[in-house]
Amino acid sequence: MPDWPSGILFSETTPLSMPALFGRLGMAALLGFLVGMQREHTEGGMPGLRTFPLITLSGSVFAILGTWFGGWLPAAALVCLVALLFFPHWLRIQRAEPDPGLTTSVAVILMYGVGALLVIGPLEIGVVMGGAVAVLLQFKPELHRISERLKDEDVRAIMQFVLITCIILPVLPRNTVDPLGVISPFNVWMMVVLIVGISLSGYIAYKFLGQRATILLAGILGGAVSSTATTISAARQSQENRQDEVSTIIIILLASTVMFARVFVEILVVHPGMLHHCVVPLALMSVATYLPVPFLWRRVRDQQLQVVPSHRNPTQLRAALFFAALYAIVLFLIAWIRQHVGASGLYPLAVLSGLHDMDAITLSISRMALQDQDLSLNGWRYIAAAILANMGVKSLLGGIMAYPRLGLRLCLGFLPGFLVGLGLILFWP
């Protein structure tokens, strides 16, 4: 029998041992059994419980033989398998029988590949792929329900995210284009992808749950999309439903609390080392911001939610370009101020940025802190200053978009978070 070809059967740089190989063949049979059980249980036909393990084992065996005799052998076996799958479909067409679809046939071909991957590639990839096939087949009704509930605008939002991520991002230059050497088009757009991705996740979740959301869920999901947009939308609707004033305040406070979670995610992605300096003071601010919610909740927990904030598609290209420009400007200004003014000049910039958007200042501070140890240690202070400005803007928006009393009550609702944040900026070591 030929020797195992060195480096062809995957195990770093050495061939698999015999026990390891039998273990992978067993995994191939197990995954085939799993998929076959699912098919036989839901479809009640062939291929099923016996056929799928044979298919995955065939993929493994022919992959091994291919390492000895050449890649033509597993390719030929795959062609034969496709022919075997085509023949029943051809008979059904001839007999004018209903077409059962291609799902099972595609699963057969994929599981043949999984069987091959298990013996010539990383075990983890083959196991994940086999499990993914079983899960996708099993959750067919749920996936169809999701597809049916997505409206045209939701699918458009997803496709626009694909445009932003998969088409625009890869072609952008990675070199810096500004005099201070801090703005790279690729890195700037990467931050756009991050923010749009977070907002899109909240937007899709809100589309599925928003219309029947409780007060608490409306605030949490609204904060995942945009706390400022949630404030504007809830305030406008509260103008028409003044009896829901307390619910509106709860939604806005919750959305603003979730904003802290967005800040943590952004810092973690851009500069993980900065997070442990930020987490305690910003977490204290978030708890203080949330503090009025339980007391207000007691007054409205039995009420049906009338104020359901609406949200626009967060993947609009114009909005993405605007955020990219804002982020680049803030990033450049931070570098310029650090070079010509000093750290104290960052507070006005943070406040001005927080008046409109928290994401730009958070990402900019985190990005610049990669090259500045002092900013890594104290960057949370500028982020906290931006949050304080953001709280003030939300209170002002509540008074303008709805009525003055709502703005005043929002000021009182934000007061614990504001005072704690201000105290932390001034006195935290």
C-alpha positions in Angstrom: 0.0 0.0 0.0 1.4 3.5 -0.8 2.8 5.6 2.0 0.7 8.6 3.2 1.8 11.6 1.1 3.5 14.0 3.5 1.6 17.3 4.1 -1.5 16.3 2.0 -3.7 15.0 4.7 -4.2 17.9 7.0 -2.5 18.0 10.4 -0.2 21.0 10.4 2.8 19.6 8.4 2.5 15.9 9.1 0.1 13.3 7.8 -2.7 12.1 10.0 -2.2 9.0 12.2 -4.4 6.0 11.7 -6.5 6.6 14.8 -6.9 10.3 13.9 -8.0 9.3 10.4 -10.6 6.8 11.7 -11.8 9.5 14.0 -12.4 11.9 11.1 -14.1 9.2 9.1 -16.4 8.6 12.1 -17.1 12.3 12.3 -18.0 12.2 8.5 -20.4 9.3 9.2 -21.9 11.1 12.2 -22.5 14.4 10.3 -24.0 12.4 7.4 -26.3 10.6 9.9 -27.4 13.9 11.4 -28.3 15.4 8.0 -29.9 12.2 6.8 -32.1 12.0 10.0 -33.3 15.5 9.4 -34.2 14.8 5.8 -35.9 11.6 6.5 -37.9 13.1 9.4 -39.1 16.2 7.4 -39.2 14.9 3.8 -39.9 11.2 4.4 -38.0 10.1 1.3 -34.6 9.5 -0.2 -31.8 10.2 0.3 -32.2 9.7 4.1 -30.8 8.1 7.2 -28.6 5.6 5.4 -27.8 7.5 2.2 -26.3 10.7 3.7 -23.7 8.9 5.8 -22.7 6.9 2.7 -22.4 10.2 0.8 -20.1 11.9 3.4 -18.0 8.7 3.7 -17.7 8.6 -0.1 -16.4 12.1 0.0 -13.8 11.2 2.6 -12.7 8.0 0.9 -12.3 9.5 -2.6 -10.5 12.5 -1.1 -8.0 10.0 0.5 -7.7 8.1 -2.8 -7.2 11.4 -4.6 -4.1 12.1 -2.5 -2.6 8.9 -3.9 -3.8 8.8 -7.5 -4.6 12.5 -8.3 -7.5 14.9 -7.9 -9.3 13.5 -11.0 -10.6 10.6 -8.9 -12.8 12.6 -6.4 -13.8 14.9 -9.2 -15.0 11.9 -11.2 -16.9 10.6 -8.2 -18.6 13.9 -7.8 -19.6 13.9 -11.5 -21.1 10.4 -11.0 -23.0 11.6 -7.9 -24.4 14.6 -9.8 -25.6 12.2 -12.5 -27.3 10.0 -9.9 -29.1 13.0 -8.6 -30.1 14.2 -12.0 -31.7 10.9 -13.1 -34.6 11.0 -10.6 -35.4 14.6 -11.5 -35.4 13.7 -15.2 -37.8 10.8 -14.5 -40.2 13.2 -12.6 -40.1 15.6 -15.5 -40.9 12.8 -18.0 -43.8 11.7 -15.8 -45.1 15.2 -15.2 -44.7 14.8 -11.5 -44.2 17.7 -9.1 -40.7 18.9 -8.7 -39.6 18.3 -5.1 -37.0 21.1 -5.4 -33.2 21.2 -5.3 -32.6 21.6 -1.6 -31.9 17.9 -0.9 -29.7 17.5 -4.0 -27.6 20.5 -3.1 -27.3 19.2 0.4 -26.0 15.8 -1.0 -23.3 17.6 -3.1 -22.3 19.8 -0.1 -22.1 16.8 2.3 -19.9 15.0 -0.2 -17.6 18.0 0.0 -17.8 18.0 3.8 -16.7 14.4 3.9 -13.7 15.3 1.8 -12.9 18.4 3.9 -12.9 16.3 7.1 -9.9 14.3 6.0 -7.9 16.8 4.0 -8.7 20.1 5.8 -9.1 21.5 9.3 -11.5 19.3 11.2 -13.2 22.3 12.7 -14.3 23.7 9.3 -15.8 20.4 8.2 -17.7 20.0 11.4 -19.0 23.6 11.3 -20.1 23.2 7.6 -21.8 19.8 8.3 -23.6 21.3 11.3 -24.6 24.4 9.3 -26.2 22.2 6.6 -28.3 20.3 9.2 -29.4 23.6 10.9 -30.4 25.3 7.6 -32.4 22.3 6.5 -34.1 22.0 9.9 -35.1 25.6 10.2 -36.8 25.9 6.8 -40.2 27.2 8.1 -38.6 29.8 10.4 -36.3 31.0 7.6 -39.3 31.3 5.2 -41.2 33.2 7.8 -38.3 35.7 8.2 -38.2 36.1 4.4 -42.0 36.7 4.3 -41.8 39.3 7.0 -39.0 41.3 5.5 -40.4 44.1 3.4 -38.8 45.6 0.3 -37.2 48.4 2.3 -35.7 45.9 4.8 -34.2 43.9 2.0 -33.0 47.1 0.4 -31.3 48.0 3.7 -29.5 44.7 3.8 -28.3 45.0 0.2 -27.1 48.5 0.9 -25.0 47.2 3.7 -23.6 44.6 1.3 -22.7 47.6 -1.0 -21.0 49.5 1.8 -19.1 46.4 3.1 -18.3 44.2 0.1 -18.1 46.6 -2.8 -16.9 50.0 -1.5 -14.6 48.9 1.4 -12.2 46.6 -0.5 -11.4 49.2 -3.2 -10.5 52.0 -0.9 -6.8 53.0 -0.5 -5.2 52.1 2.8 -2.5 54.8 2.8 -3.1 58.1 4.7 -4.2 61.1 2.7 -3.9 64.0 5.2 -0.9 66.1 6.3 -1.0 64.7 9.9 -1.1 61.1 8.6 -4.2 60.0 10.5 -6.9 59.6 7.9 -6.9 56.5 5.8 -9.9 56.0 3.5 -10.0 52.3 4.2 -9.9 52.8 8.0 -12.5 55.5 7.9 -14.9 53.4 5.9 -14.2 50.4 8.2 -15.7 52.5 11.0 -18.7 53.3 8.7 -19.1 49.5 8.3 -19.0 49.0 12.1 -21.5 51.7 12.9 -23.9 50.8 10.1 -23.7 47.1 11.0 -24.6 47.8 14.7 -27.5 50.1 13.6 -28.7 47.6 11.0 -28.8 44.8 13.5 -31.0 47.0 15.8 -33.1 48.1 12.8 -33.9 44.6 11.7 -34.7 43.5 15.2 -36.9 46.6 15.6 -38.8 45.8 12.4 -39.7 42.3 13.8 -40.5 43.4 17.3 -41.1 47.1 17.3 -44.8 47.2 16.5 -45.6 44.9 19.4 -42.7 46.0 21.6 -43.2 46.7 25.3 -41.9 50.0 26.6 -38.7 48.5 27.8 -38.0 46.6 24.5 -38.8 49.7 22.5 -36.1 51.7 24.4 -33.5 48.9 24.2 -34.0 48.3 20.5 -34.2 52.0 19.8 -30.9 52.5 21.5 -29.4 49.8 19.3 -30.4 51.7 16.2 -29.8 55.3 17.3 -30.6 56.8 20.7 -30.9 60.3 19.1 -33.2 59.1 16.4 -35.3 57.3 19.0 -35.5 60.5 21.0 -36.7 62.6 18.1 -39.3 59.9 17.0 -40.6 59.3 20.4 -40.9 63.0 21.2 -42.8 63.6 18.0 -45.3 60.8 18.7 -45.6 62.0 22.3 -46.9 65.4 21.1 -49.9 63.5 19.7 -50.2 61.1 22.7 -49.4 63.3 25.8 -50.9 60.6 28.1 -47.8 58.5 27.2 -45.4 61.1 28.5 -43.9 58.8 31.1 -43.5 56.0 28.5 -41.7 58.4 26.2 -39.3 59.4 29.0 -38.6 55.7 29.8 -37.9 54.9 26.1 -35.5 57.8 25.8 -33.6 57.0 29.0 -33.4 53.3 28.1 -32.1 54.2 24.6 -29.5 56.5 26.1 -28.5 53.7 28.5 -28.0 51.3 25.6 -25.9 54.0 24.0 -23.2 53.1 26.5 -23.2 49.5 25.3 -22.6 50.9 21.7 -19.7 52.9 23.1 -18.2 49.8 24.8 -18.5 47.8 21.5 -16.9 50.5 19.5 -13.9 50.8 21.9 -13.5 47.1 22.1 -13.3 46.8 18.3 -11.0 49.8 17.7 -8.7 49.7 20.8 -9.4 46.8 23.2 -6.6 47.9 25.5 -8.4 51.1 26.3 -11.6 49.4 27.4 -10.4 48.4 30.9 -9.7 52.1 31.6 -13.2 53.1 30.4 -15.4 50.4 31.7 -15.8 51.4 35.4 -16.5 55.1 35.0 -18.7 54.8 31.9 -20.5 51.9 33.5 -21.2 54.1 36.6 -22.6 56.7 34.2 -24.8 54.2 32.5 -26.2 52.9 35.8 -27.0 56.5 36.9 -28.7 57.1 33.6 -30.8 54.0 34.1 -31.6 54.8 37.7 -34.9 56.7 37.2 -36.3 54.0 34.9 -37.5 51.5 37.6 -39.3 54.3 39.5 -41.0 55.5 36.3 -41.8 52.0 35.2 -44.0 51.3 38.2 -46.4 54.0 36.9 -46.9 52.6 33.4 -46.1 48.9 33.5 -49.7 47.9 33.0 -50.3 50.4 30.2 -50.3 49.4 26.5 -47.6 51.2 24.6 -48.9 53.8 22.2 -45.6 55.6 21.4 -43.7 53.3 19.0 -40.7 55.2 17.7 -40.1 54.8 14.0 -36.6 54.4 12.5 -35.3 55.1 9.0 -33.0 52.8 7.0 -29.6 53.2 8.7 -27.7 52.0 5.6 -28.5 54.9 3.3 -25.3 55.8 1.3 -25.8 59.5 1.9 -25.9 58.9 5.7 -22.8 56.7 5.5 -20.9 59.3 3.6 -21.9 62.0 6.1 -20.7 59.8 9.0 -17.5 59.1 7.2 -16.8 62.8 6.7 -17.7 63.6 10.3 -15.5 60.8 11.6 -12.6 62.0 9.4 -13.0 65.6 10.5 -13.1 64.7 14.2 -10.1 62.4 13.8 -8.1 65.1 12.1 -9.1 67.7 14.7 -8.1 65.5 17.6 -4.7 65.0 16.0 -4.3 68.7 15.4 -5.5 69.8 18.8 -3.2 67.2 20.5 -0.3 68.6 18.5 -1.0 72.4 18.8 -3.3 73.0 21.7 -2.9 70.1 24.2 -5.3 67.7 25.9 -7.5 70.4 27.3 -8.6 71.5 23.8 -10.3 68.1 23.3 -13.1 68.9 25.7 -14.7 71.5 23.5 -14.4 69.2 20.5 -15.9 66.3 22.4 -18.9 68.5 23.5 -19.4 69.8 20.0 -19.3 66.3 18.5 -21.6 64.9 21.2 -24.2 67.5 20.3 -24.8 65.6 17.1 -23.3 62.1 17.3 -21.6 59.8 19.8 -20.1 57.3 17.4 -17.7 59.7 15.7 -16.0 61.0 18.9 -15.9 57.5 20.4 -14.2 56.0 17.4 -11.9 58.9 16.9 -10.7 58.9 20.5 -10.2 55.2 20.4 -8.3 55.3 17.2 -6.0 58.1 18.3 -5.4 56.4 21.6 -3.6 53.5 19.8 -0.6 55.8 19.5 -1.1 57.9 22.6 -0.8 56.3 26.1 -2.2 59.3 27.9 -5.3 59.4 25.6 -5.7 55.6 26.2 -5.8 56.3 30.0 -8.0 59.4 29.9 -9.9 59.1 26.6 -13.0 58.1 28.5 -13.2 61.6 30.0 -13.7 63.1 26.6 -16.2 60.4 25.7 -18.0 61.2 28.9 -18.1 64.9 28.1 -19.6 64.1 24.8 -22.3 62.0 26.5 -23.1 64.8 28.8 -23.6 67.1 25.8 -25.7 64.4 24.1 -28.0 64.2 27.2 -28.5 68.0 27.0 -29.4 67.8 23.3 -31.9 65.0 23.9 -33.6 67.1 26.6 -33.7 70.1 24.2 -35.0 67.9 21.4 -37.8 66.6 23.7 -38.9 70.1 24.4 -38.7 71.2 20.8 -40.2 68.1 19.0 -42.9 67.7 21.6 -43.7 70.3 24.3 -41.6 72.2 26.9 -42.7 70.0 29.8 -41.4 66.9 28.2 -38.0 68.6 27.8 -38.0 69.7 31.4 -38.9 66.2 32.6 -36.2 64.7 30.4 -33.7 67.1 32.0 -34.7 65.7 35.4 -34.5 62.2 34.1 -31.0 62.7 32.8 -29.9 64.6 36.0 -28.5 61.5 37.9 -26.4 60.4 34.9 -25.3 64.0 34.2 -24.2 64.7 37.8 -22.4 61.3 38.1 -20.6 61.9 34.7 -19.6 65.4 35.6 -18.3 64.2 39.0 -16.3 61.4 37.4 -14.7 63.7 34.9 -13.6 66.1 37.6 -12.7 63.8 40.4 -12.0 60.3 39.1 -8.3 59.5 39.6 
